[in-house]
Amino acid sequence: MPVLIAIVTILAGAAFWYFRLRNTATAAREIADFADDALTTVLNAPRRIRFRRQTGMHPVEGVDDPRLAIAAIAQAFLELDALPTQEQRTLLEMKLRSVLKADPEEAREMEIVGRWLMTECNGPRPAIARLTRRLYKIDGAKSQDALFEILGAITPQDGLSPEQENAVSDIRAGLRLKQTG
């Protein structure tokens, strides 16, 4: 009888470790698949949203889609004071989808490229100024309503910070709009 109990104990232990290792392998495979999908999205984003990089030019000069410029400005606006919360990022994505008529994947790609453009400009403040000038160059002030609708939606409940107020002034100047009181 003790031999039978020992065999059953060994089999139970082996089964426990077998299933535990199998679940670990499955989890590792899922993480690898997620990382591969994320990398594919990042690598394909510029091509899918018609971003073109030109040799010897700043990346912002390769933006030809006003929607991408708006998304990048909004991304930079969010990051003026601190890193945005997940709630703010979700709200931005929803607004990009509704205002700019982007599908979910395209909205995420615009956010990714917008964040990259912001880092290429050395921060949110210079990015807003440069991207606003680019937006005006490719679209005039036609996109101002969409831009201000998105910025209004992602503005914190307690109002604009001094940095964001300055950014709004920069945007209005970049789009050559009259300053309001």
NUROVEX-206451 format. One record per residue: residue number from 1; residue in one letter; x, y, z of N, C-alpha, C in turn. Coordinates in nm, 3 decimals, padded with zeros to 5 digits. Example, Ala and Ser with C-alpha at 12.3 -4.5 7.8 and 13.67 -1.06 7.14 Angstrom:
<atoms>
ATOM / nr / rest / n.xx / n.yy / n.zz / ca.xx / ca.yy / ca.zz / c.xx / c.yy / c.zz
ATOM / 1 / A / 01.319 / -00.569 / 00.780 / 01.230 / -00.450 / 00.780 / 01.320 / -00.330 / 00.780
ATOM / 2 / S / 01.285 / -00.225 / 00.708 / 01.367 / -00.106 / 00.714 / 01.290 / 00.003 / 00.787
</atoms>
This chain:
<atoms>
ATOM / nr / rest / n.xx / n.yy / n.zz / ca.xx / ca.yy / ca.zz / c.xx / c.yy / c.zz
ATOM / 1 / M / 00.080 / -00.119 / 00.000 / 00.000 / 00.000 / 00.000 / 00.085 / 00.127 / 00.000
ATOM / 2 / P / 00.192 / 00.135 / 00.080 / 00.275 / 00.257 / 00.075 / 00.336 / 00.279 / -00.062
ATOM / 3 / V / 00.367 / 00.171 / -00.135 / 00.423 / 00.186 / -00.269 / 00.319 / 00.247 / -00.362
ATOM / 4 / L / 00.196 / 00.206 / -00.352 / 00.088 / 00.259 / -00.434 / 00.067 / 00.409 / -00.405
ATOM / 5 / I / 00.070 / 00.447 / -00.278 / 00.055 / 00.588 / -00.241 / 00.172 / 00.670 / -00.297
ATOM / 6 / A / 00.292 / 00.616 / -00.291 / 00.409 / 00.685 / -00.344 / 00.397 / 00.704 / -00.495
ATOM / 7 / I / 00.351 / 00.600 / -00.566 / 00.334 / 00.611 / -00.712 / 00.229 / 00.715 / -00.747
ATOM / 8 / V / 00.115 / 00.715 / -00.677 / 00.009 / 00.813 / -00.702 / 00.059 / 00.954 / -00.671
ATOM / 9 / T / 00.135 / 00.971 / -00.564 / 00.191 / 01.101 / -00.529 / 00.287 / 01.151 / -00.636
ATOM / 10 / I / 00.371 / 01.063 / -00.686 / 00.466 / 01.099 / -00.791 / 00.391 / 01.137 / -00.918
ATOM / 11 / L / 00.289 / 01.059 / -00.955 / 00.210 / 01.091 / -01.075 / 00.136 / 01.224 / -01.059
ATOM / 12 / A / 00.081 / 01.250 / -00.941 / 00.011 / 01.376 / -00.917 / 00.109 / 01.493 / -00.925
ATOM / 13 / G / 00.228 / 01.476 / -00.867 / 00.329 / 01.581 / -00.875 / 00.373 / 01.605 / -01.018
ATOM / 14 / A / 00.392 / 01.499 / -01.093 / 00.433 / 01.513 / -01.233 / 00.324 / 01.583 / -01.313
ATOM / 15 / A / 00.197 / 01.546 / -01.290 / 00.086 / 01.610 / -01.361 / 00.078 / 01.758 / -01.326
ATOM / 16 / F / 00.097 / 01.790 / -01.198 / 00.094 / 01.929 / -01.155 / 00.200 / 02.011 / -01.230
ATOM / 17 / W / 00.323 / 01.963 / -01.231 / 00.431 / 02.036 / -01.297 / 00.415 / 02.039 / -01.449
ATOM / 18 / Y / 00.361 / 01.932 / -01.505 / 00.338 / 01.928 / -01.650 / 00.240 / 02.038 / -01.690
ATOM / 19 / F / 00.126 / 02.046 / -01.620 / 00.025 / 02.147 / -01.653 / 00.074 / 02.289 / -01.622
ATOM / 20 / R / 00.150 / 02.304 / -01.518 / 00.205 / 02.435 / -01.482 / 00.302 / 02.483 / -01.590
ATOM / 21 / L / 00.390 / 02.398 / -01.637 / 00.485 / 02.435 / -01.743 / 00.414 / 02.460 / -01.876
ATOM / 22 / R / 00.313 / 02.381 / -01.903 / 00.237 / 02.399 / -02.026 / 00.168 / 02.536 / -02.027
ATOM / 23 / N / 00.109 / 02.576 / -01.913 / 00.045 / 02.708 / -01.903 / 00.148 / 02.820 / -01.916
ATOM / 24 / T / 00.266 / 02.800 / -01.862 / 00.373 / 02.899 / -01.874 / 00.414 / 02.915 / -02.019
ATOM / 25 / A / 00.426 / 02.805 / -02.090 / 00.463 / 02.811 / -02.231 / 00.355 / 02.882 / -02.312
ATOM / 26 / T / 00.230 / 02.855 / -02.282 / 00.119 / 02.920 / -02.351 / 00.122 / 03.071 / -02.324
ATOM / 27 / A / 00.144 / 03.110 / -02.200 / 00.151 / 03.252 / -02.165 / 00.269 / 03.319 / -02.237
ATOM / 28 / A / 00.382 / 03.254 / -02.242 / 00.499 / 03.310 / -02.310 / 00.470 / 03.327 / -02.459
ATOM / 29 / R / 00.402 / 03.230 / -02.519 / 00.366 / 03.239 / -02.661 / 00.271 / 03.357 / -02.686
ATOM / 30 / E / 00.175 / 03.376 / -02.595 / 00.080 / 03.487 / -02.610 / 00.152 / 03.621 / -02.598
ATOM / 31 / I / 00.245 / 03.632 / -02.506 / 00.322 / 03.756 / -02.491 / 00.405 / 03.782 / -02.616
ATOM / 32 / A / 00.467 / 03.679 / -02.669 / 00.547 / 03.695 / -02.790 / 00.458 / 03.738 / -02.908
ATOM / 33 / D / 00.339 / 03.681 / -02.918 / 00.246 / 03.720 / -03.025 / 00.204 / 03.865 / -03.010
ATOM / 34 / F / 00.177 / 03.907 / -02.886 / 00.138 / 04.046 / -02.861 / 00.251 / 04.140 / -02.901
ATOM / 35 / A / 00.374 / 04.107 / -02.861 / 00.488 / 04.191 / -02.895 / 00.508 / 04.198 / -03.046
ATOM / 36 / D / 00.488 / 04.086 / -03.114 / 00.502 / 04.084 / -03.259 / 00.395 / 04.170 / -03.325
ATOM / 37 / D / 00.271 / 04.162 / -03.276 / 00.162 / 04.245 / -03.330 / 00.191 / 04.392 / -03.308
ATOM / 38 / A / 00.240 / 04.427 / -03.188 / 00.270 / 04.567 / -03.158 / 00.382 / 04.618 / -03.247
ATOM / 39 / L / 00.485 / 04.538 / -03.267 / 00.596 / 04.578 / -03.353 / 00.549 / 04.597 / -03.496
ATOM / 40 / T / 00.466 / 04.506 / -03.544 / 00.412 / 04.517 / -03.680 / 00.331 / 04.645 / -03.694
ATOM / 41 / T / 00.249 / 04.677 / -03.594 / 00.169 / 04.799 / -03.598 / 00.258 / 04.922 / -03.604
ATOM / 42 / V / 00.361 / 04.924 / -03.520 / 00.452 / 05.040 / -03.517 / 00.526 / 05.054 / -03.650
ATOM / 43 / L / 00.571 / 04.944 / -03.705 / 00.647 / 04.950 / -03.830 / 00.560 / 04.986 / -03.949
ATOM / 44 / N / 00.434 / 04.943 / -03.948 / 00.346 / 04.969 / -04.061 / 00.268 / 05.098 / -04.049
ATOM / 45 / A / 00.266 / 05.157 / -03.931 / 00.186 / 05.277 / -03.910 / 00.219 / 05.390 / -04.006
ATOM / 46 / P / 00.345 / 05.426 / -04.023 / 00.372 / 05.538 / -04.115 / 00.325 / 05.511 / -04.258
ATOM / 47 / R / 00.342 / 05.389 / -04.304 / 00.300 / 05.357 / -04.440 / 00.148 / 05.361 / -04.453
ATOM / 48 / R / 00.080 / 05.307 / -04.354 / -00.066 / 05.299 / -04.361 / -00.132 / 05.436 / -04.356
ATOM / 49 / I / -00.072 / 05.531 / -04.284 / -00.136 / 05.662 / -04.275 / -00.067 / 05.765 / -04.364
ATOM / 50 / R / 00.001 / 05.716 / -04.464 / 00.058 / 05.799 / -04.569 / 00.161 / 05.900 / -04.517
ATOM / 51 / F / 00.245 / 05.856 / -04.425 / 00.356 / 05.939 / -04.378 / 00.476 / 05.905 / -04.464
ATOM / 52 / R / 00.546 / 06.008 / -04.511 / 00.664 / 05.982 / -04.592 / 00.782 / 06.057 / -04.532
ATOM / 53 / R / 00.892 / 05.986 / -04.518 / 01.013 / 06.045 / -04.463 / 01.102 / 06.088 / -04.579
ATOM / 54 / Q / 01.148 / 06.210 / -04.575 / 01.236 / 06.261 / -04.679 / 01.375 / 06.281 / -04.622
ATOM / 55 / T / 01.473 / 06.243 / -04.699 / 01.611 / 06.256 / -04.656 / 01.647 / 06.403 / -04.638
ATOM / 56 / G / 01.712 / 06.432 / -04.527 / 01.760 / 06.568 / -04.502 / 01.653 / 06.663 / -04.454
ATOM / 57 / M / 01.534 / 06.615 / -04.427 / 01.425 / 06.702 / -04.380 / 01.376 / 06.653 / -04.245
ATOM / 58 / H / 01.323 / 06.744 / -04.169 / 01.265 / 06.707 / -04.041 / 01.141 / 06.620 / -04.066
ATOM / 59 / P / 01.117 / 06.521 / -03.981 / 01.002 / 06.431 / -04.003 / 00.868 / 06.503 / -04.013
ATOM / 60 / V / 00.852 / 06.614 / -03.945 / 00.725 / 06.687 / -03.952 / 00.698 / 06.734 / -04.095
ATOM / 61 / E / 00.803 / 06.763 / -04.170 / 00.785 / 06.805 / -04.310 / 00.731 / 06.693 / -04.398
ATOM / 62 / G / 00.736 / 06.570 / -04.350 / 00.682 / 06.457 / -04.425 / 00.534 / 06.433 / -04.400
ATOM / 63 / V / 00.474 / 06.511 / -04.312 / 00.331 / 06.496 / -04.282 / 00.251 / 06.565 / -04.392
ATOM / 64 / D / 00.172 / 06.487 / -04.463 / 00.086 / 06.541 / -04.569 / -00.062 / 06.526 / -04.538
ATOM / 65 / D / -00.094 / 06.455 / -04.432 / -00.233 / 06.430 / -04.396 / -00.269 / 06.521 / -04.279
ATOM / 66 / P / -00.366 / 06.611 / -04.297 / -00.403 / 06.700 / -04.187 / -00.450 / 06.624 / -04.062
ATOM / 67 / R / -00.510 / 06.508 / -04.084 / -00.557 / 06.429 / -03.970 / -00.440 / 06.383 / -03.883
ATOM / 68 / L / -00.329 / 06.347 / -03.946 / -00.211 / 06.306 / -03.871 / -00.154 / 06.424 / -03.794
ATOM / 69 / A / -00.151 / 06.540 / -03.855 / -00.101 / 06.660 / -03.787 / -00.189 / 06.693 / -03.666
ATOM / 70 / I / -00.320 / 06.682 / -03.683 / -00.413 / 06.708 / -03.573 / -00.390 / 06.608 / -03.459
ATOM / 71 / A / -00.377 / 06.481 / -03.494 / -00.354 / 06.378 / -03.392 / -00.223 / 06.403 / -03.317
ATOM / 72 / A / -00.119 / 06.444 / -03.389 / 00.010 / 06.470 / -03.325 / 00.003 / 06.593 / -03.234
ATOM / 73 / I / -00.067 / 06.696 / -03.278 / -00.084 / 06.816 / -03.195 / -00.161 / 06.779 / -03.068
ATOM / 74 / A / -00.267 / 06.702 / -03.082 / -00.346 / 06.661 / -02.965 / -00.263 / 06.577 / -02.870
ATOM / 75 / Q / -00.182 / 06.487 / -02.925 / -00.095 / 06.403 / -02.842 / 00.002 / 06.491 / -02.763
ATOM / 76 / A / 00.062 / 06.588 / -02.829 / 00.156 / 06.678 / -02.762 / 00.084 / 06.764 / -02.658
ATOM / 77 / F / -00.036 / 06.810 / -02.690 / -00.115 / 06.891 / -02.598 / -00.143 / 06.815 / -02.468
ATOM / 78 / L / -00.174 / 06.686 / -02.483 / -00.198 / 06.602 / -02.365 / -00.076 / 06.593 / -02.276
ATOM / 79 / E / 00.042 / 06.593 / -02.334 / 00.165 / 06.568 / -02.258 / 00.236 / 06.696 / -02.214
ATOM / 80 / L / 00.171 / 06.811 / -02.227 / 00.236 / 06.936 / -02.189 / 00.275 / 06.942 / -02.042
ATOM / 81 / D / 00.190 / 06.900 / -01.954 / 00.218 / 06.912 / -01.811 / 00.270 / 06.784 / -01.748
ATOM / 82 / A / 00.214 / 06.672 / -01.787 / 00.254 / 06.543 / -01.729 / 00.212 / 06.434 / -01.825
ATOM / 83 / L / 00.255 / 06.314 / -01.795 / 00.213 / 06.201 / -01.878 / 00.062 / 06.184 / -01.865
ATOM / 84 / P / -00.007 / 06.163 / -01.976 / -00.152 / 06.149 / -01.969 / -00.193 / 06.018 / -01.903
ATOM / 85 / T / -00.310 / 06.020 / -01.844 / -00.364 / 05.899 / -01.783 / -00.422 / 05.810 / -01.892
ATOM / 86 / Q / -00.450 / 05.687 / -01.855 / -00.512 / 05.595 / -01.951 / -00.649 / 05.647 / -01.994
ATOM / 87 / E / -00.719 / 05.710 / -01.902 / -00.850 / 05.767 / -01.934 / -00.837 / 05.876 / -02.040
ATOM / 88 / Q / -00.735 / 05.962 / -02.027 / -00.713 / 06.068 / -02.126 / -00.675 / 06.009 / -02.261
ATOM / 89 / R / -00.592 / 05.905 / -02.261 / -00.552 / 05.840 / -02.387 / -00.673 / 05.777 / -02.456
ATOM / 90 / T / -00.759 / 05.714 / -02.377 / -00.879 / 05.652 / -02.433 / -00.971 / 05.758 / -02.491
ATOM / 91 / L / -00.987 / 05.869 / -02.419 / -01.070 / 05.978 / -02.468 / -01.013 / 06.036 / -02.598
ATOM / 92 / L / -00.881 / 06.051 / -02.605 / -00.818 / 06.100 / -02.727 / -00.846 / 06.005 / -02.843
ATOM / 93 / E / -00.829 / 05.877 / -02.820 / -00.854 / 05.780 / -02.927 / -00.999 / 05.786 / -02.974
ATOM / 94 / M / -01.092 / 05.797 / -02.879 / -01.234 / 05.806 / -02.916 / -01.261 / 05.931 / -03.000
ATOM / 95 / K / -01.201 / 06.043 / -02.962 / -01.222 / 06.167 / -03.036 / -01.158 / 06.160 / -03.175
ATOM / 96 / L / -01.041 / 06.098 / -03.185 / -00.979 / 06.082 / -03.316 / -01.070 / 06.000 / -03.406
ATOM / 97 / R / -01.128 / 05.897 / -03.350 / -01.218 / 05.811 / -03.428 / -01.342 / 05.886 / -03.472
ATOM / 98 / S / -01.403 / 05.963 / -03.381 / -01.530 / 06.028 / -03.416 / -01.510 / 06.155 / -03.500
ATOM / 99 / V / -01.419 / 06.241 / -03.459 / -01.402 / 06.369 / -03.527 / -01.329 / 06.353 / -03.661
ATOM / 100 / L / -01.225 / 06.270 / -03.662 / -01.145 / 06.254 / -03.784 / -01.191 / 06.136 / -03.870
ATOM / 101 / K / -01.297 / 06.070 / -03.827 / -01.354 / 05.956 / -03.902 / -01.249 / 05.848 / -03.927
ATOM / 102 / A / -01.177 / 05.811 / -03.820 / -01.073 / 05.709 / -03.830 / -01.124 / 05.579 / -03.768
ATOM / 103 / D / -01.084 / 05.467 / -03.826 / -01.119 / 05.339 / -03.764 / -01.026 / 05.318 / -03.644
ATOM / 104 / P / -01.057 / 05.222 / -03.557 / -00.977 / 05.205 / -03.434 / -00.828 / 05.183 / -03.461
ATOM / 105 / E / -00.795 / 05.103 / -03.558 / -00.654 / 05.076 / -03.586 / -00.584 / 05.202 / -03.638
ATOM / 106 / E / -00.652 / 05.274 / -03.724 / -00.593 / 05.396 / -03.779 / -00.573 / 05.502 / -03.669
ATOM / 107 / A / -00.669 / 05.511 / -03.577 / -00.655 / 05.606 / -03.466 / -00.535 / 05.571 / -03.379
ATOM / 108 / R / -00.516 / 05.442 / -03.350 / -00.400 / 05.401 / -03.269 / -00.270 / 05.432 / -03.344
ATOM / 109 / E / -00.269 / 05.408 / -03.474 / -00.149 / 05.436 / -03.553 / -00.120 / 05.585 / -03.557
ATOM / 110 / M / -00.223 / 05.669 / -03.567 / -00.201 / 05.813 / -03.566 / -00.145 / 05.857 / -03.431
ATOM / 111 / E / -00.190 / 05.794 / -03.322 / -00.136 / 05.826 / -03.191 / 00.012 / 05.787 / -03.182
ATOM / 112 / I / 00.046 / 05.670 / -03.234 / 00.185 / 05.622 / -03.229 / 00.277 / 05.715 / -03.308
ATOM / 113 / V / 00.238 / 05.746 / -03.431 / 00.321 / 05.833 / -03.514 / 00.322 / 05.975 / -03.457
ATOM / 114 / G / 00.210 / 06.019 / -03.402 / 00.204 / 06.151 / -03.340 / 00.298 / 06.163 / -03.222
ATOM / 115 / R / 00.304 / 06.058 / -03.142 / 00.397 / 06.058 / -03.027 / 00.541 / 06.058 / -03.075
ATOM / 116 / W / 00.568 / 05.982 / -03.181 / 00.703 / 05.979 / -03.237 / 00.742 / 06.117 / -03.292
ATOM / 117 / L / 00.649 / 06.181 / -03.364 / 00.677 / 06.314 / -03.416 / 00.707 / 06.413 / -03.303
ATOM / 118 / M / 00.632 / 06.399 / -03.193 / 00.653 / 06.487 / -03.079 / 00.794 / 06.468 / -03.022
ATOM / 119 / T / 00.839 / 06.344 / -03.012 / 00.974 / 06.321 / -02.960 / 01.080 / 06.370 / -03.057
ATOM / 120 / E / 01.052 / 06.363 / -03.187 / 01.147 / 06.414 / -03.287 / 01.158 / 06.567 / -03.280
ATOM / 121 / C / 01.056 / 06.632 / -03.226 / 01.059 / 06.778 / -03.210 / 01.117 / 06.818 / -03.075
ATOM / 122 / N / 01.163 / 06.722 / -02.997 / 01.223 / 06.747 / -02.866 / 01.124 / 06.797 / -02.761
ATOM / 123 / G / 01.005 / 06.744 / -02.764 / 00.909 / 06.776 / -02.659 / 00.777 / 06.827 / -02.712
ATOM / 124 / P / 00.679 / 06.836 / -02.624 / 00.545 / 06.875 / -02.667 / 00.535 / 07.021 / -02.712
ATOM / 125 / R / 00.598 / 07.112 / -02.642 / 00.584 / 07.255 / -02.677 / 00.639 / 07.285 / -02.816
ATOM / 126 / P / 00.764 / 07.245 / -02.848 / 00.813 / 07.270 / -02.984 / 00.733 / 07.192 / -03.090
ATOM / 127 / A / 00.682 / 07.076 / -03.051 / 00.605 / 06.996 / -03.146 / 00.476 / 07.067 / -03.184
ATOM / 128 / I / 00.411 / 07.126 / -03.086 / 00.284 / 07.195 / -03.115 / 00.308 / 07.309 / -03.213
ATOM / 129 / A / 00.411 / 07.388 / -03.188 / 00.438 / 07.501 / -03.278 / 00.472 / 07.453 / -03.418
ATOM / 130 / R / 00.559 / 07.354 / -03.428 / 00.603 / 07.306 / -03.559 / 00.490 / 07.235 / -03.634
ATOM / 131 / L / 00.416 / 07.151 / -03.565 / 00.307 / 07.077 / -03.629 / 00.192 / 07.170 / -03.670
ATOM / 132 / T / 00.169 / 07.275 / -03.591 / 00.064 / 07.370 / -03.627 / 00.102 / 07.445 / -03.755
ATOM / 133 / R / 00.229 / 07.484 / -03.765 / 00.273 / 07.550 / -03.889 / 00.257 / 07.455 / -04.008
ATOM / 134 / R / 00.292 / 07.327 / -03.986 / 00.279 / 07.228 / -04.095 / 00.132 / 07.208 / -04.131
ATOM / 135 / L / 00.046 / 07.202 / -04.031 / -00.098 / 07.187 / -04.057 / -00.149 / 07.304 / -04.140
ATOM / 136 / Y / -00.107 / 07.425 / -04.105 / -00.150 / 07.541 / -04.182 / -00.099 / 07.533 / -04.326
ATOM / 137 / K / 00.023 / 07.486 / -04.341 / 00.084 / 07.477 / -04.474 / 00.009 / 07.378 / -04.563
ATOM / 138 / I / -00.035 / 07.265 / -04.508 / -00.100 / 07.164 / -04.592 / -00.251 / 07.180 / -04.599
ATOM / 139 / D / -00.311 / 07.254 / -04.504 / -00.458 / 07.258 / -04.501 / -00.515 / 07.396 / -04.471
ATOM / 140 / G / -00.431 / 07.495 / -04.457 / -00.482 / 07.626 / -04.419 / -00.546 / 07.617 / -04.281
ATOM / 141 / A / -00.651 / 07.691 / -04.261 / -00.721 / 07.688 / -04.132 / -00.847 / 07.601 / -04.141
ATOM / 142 / K / -00.857 / 07.520 / -04.247 / -00.978 / 07.438 / -04.266 / -01.000 / 07.338 / -04.154
ATOM / 143 / S / -00.894 / 07.291 / -04.093 / -00.904 / 07.186 / -03.991 / -00.917 / 07.242 / -03.849
ATOM / 144 / Q / -00.929 / 07.373 / -03.837 / -00.930 / 07.432 / -03.703 / -01.046 / 07.382 / -03.618
ATOM / 145 / D / -01.163 / 07.364 / -03.679 / -01.278 / 07.318 / -03.600 / -01.253 / 07.179 / -03.544
ATOM / 146 / A / -01.202 / 07.089 / -03.627 / -01.174 / 06.953 / -03.580 / -01.067 / 06.955 / -03.472
ATOM / 147 / L / -00.963 / 07.033 / -03.491 / -00.854 / 07.041 / -03.393 / -00.906 / 07.093 / -03.260
ATOM / 148 / F / -00.979 / 07.203 / -03.261 / -01.026 / 07.261 / -03.136 / -01.135 / 07.176 / -03.070
ATOM / 149 / E / -01.211 / 07.101 / -03.149 / -01.308 / 07.008 / -03.089 / -01.235 / 06.898 / -03.011
ATOM / 150 / I / -01.129 / 06.844 / -03.070 / -01.053 / 06.739 / -03.002 / -00.983 / 06.797 / -02.878
ATOM / 151 / L / -00.920 / 06.913 / -02.892 / -00.850 / 06.972 / -02.778 / -00.947 / 07.007 / -02.666
ATOM / 152 / G / -01.066 / 07.055 / -02.702 / -01.168 / 07.085 / -02.600 / -01.212 / 06.961 / -02.525
ATOM / 153 / A / -01.222 / 06.851 / -02.597 / -01.267 / 06.726 / -02.534 / -01.162 / 06.667 / -02.441
ATOM / 154 / I / -01.035 / 06.686 / -02.472 / -00.930 / 06.626 / -02.388 / -00.877 / 06.722 / -02.282
ATOM / 155 / T / -00.933 / 06.841 / -02.275 / -00.893 / 06.938 / -02.173 / -00.936 / 06.886 / -02.036
ATOM / 156 / P / -00.848 / 06.896 / -01.937 / -00.883 / 06.849 / -01.802 / -01.005 / 06.921 / -01.745
ATOM / 157 / Q / -01.074 / 06.855 / -01.653 / -01.195 / 06.910 / -01.591 / -01.168 / 07.043 / -01.521
ATOM / 158 / D / -01.048 / 07.056 / -01.461 / -01.017 / 07.177 / -01.386 / -00.965 / 07.291 / -01.474
ATOM / 159 / G / -00.974 / 07.275 / -01.604 / -00.935 / 07.381 / -01.696 / -00.793 / 07.366 / -01.748
ATOM / 160 / L / -00.756 / 07.459 / -01.832 / -00.623 / 07.455 / -01.894 / -00.515 / 07.499 / -01.797
ATOM / 161 / S / -00.403 / 07.434 / -01.807 / -00.285 / 07.476 / -01.730 / -00.223 / 07.595 / -01.803
ATOM / 162 / P / -00.133 / 07.667 / -01.738 / -00.066 / 07.779 / -01.808 / 00.007 / 07.732 / -01.935
ATOM / 163 / E / 00.069 / 07.616 / -01.931 / 00.138 / 07.562 / -02.050 / 00.038 / 07.537 / -02.162
ATOM / 164 / Q / -00.079 / 07.481 / -02.128 / -00.179 / 07.454 / -02.231 / -00.240 / 07.582 / -02.285
ATOM / 165 / E / -00.257 / 07.683 / -02.199 / -00.306 / 07.812 / -02.247 / -00.208 / 07.872 / -02.347
ATOM / 166 / N / -00.079 / 07.865 / -02.316 / 00.023 / 07.913 / -02.410 / 00.020 / 07.834 / -02.540
ATOM / 167 / A / -00.003 / 07.703 / -02.530 / -00.010 / 07.619 / -02.649 / -00.128 / 07.657 / -02.736
ATOM / 168 / V / -00.242 / 07.687 / -02.674 / -00.359 / 07.731 / -02.752 / -00.327 / 07.861 / -02.825
ATOM / 169 / S / -00.256 / 07.951 / -02.759 / -00.215 / 08.076 / -02.826 / -00.121 / 08.046 / -02.943
ATOM / 170 / D / -00.028 / 07.952 / -02.923 / 00.062 / 07.913 / -03.032 / -00.015 / 07.852 / -03.148
ATOM / 171 / I / -00.115 / 07.771 / -03.117 / -00.195 / 07.707 / -03.222 / -00.272 / 07.813 / -03.299
ATOM / 172 / R / -00.334 / 07.905 / -03.228 / -00.409 / 08.012 / -03.294 / -00.316 / 08.095 / -03.383
ATOM / 173 / A / -00.196 / 08.123 / -03.334 / -00.100 / 08.200 / -03.414 / -00.053 / 08.119 / -03.534
ATOM / 174 / G / -00.027 / 07.990 / -03.514 / 00.019 / 07.906 / -03.624 / -00.085 / 07.889 / -03.733
ATOM / 175 / L / -00.213 / 07.891 / -03.694 / -00.321 / 07.880 / -03.792 / -00.366 / 08.016 / -03.842
ATOM / 176 / R / -00.296 / 08.119 / -03.794 / -00.323 / 08.259 / -03.832 / -00.468 / 08.299 / -03.802
ATOM / 177 / L / -00.510 / 08.262 / -03.684 / -00.644 / 08.300 / -03.636 / -00.631 / 08.423 / -03.547
ATOM / 178 / K / -00.735 / 08.501 / -03.540 / -00.733 / 08.617 / -03.453 / -00.737 / 08.571 / -03.308
ATOM / 179 / Q / -00.659 / 08.636 / -03.223 / -00.656 / 08.604 / -03.082 / -00.784 / 08.659 / -03.016
ATOM / 180 / T / -00.839 / 08.577 / -02.926 / -00.959 / 08.623 / -02.855 / -00.917 / 08.668 / -02.717
ATOM / 181 / G / -00.991 / 08.763 / -02.662 / -00.964 / 08.830 / -02.539 / -00.926 / 08.746 / -02.427
</atoms>
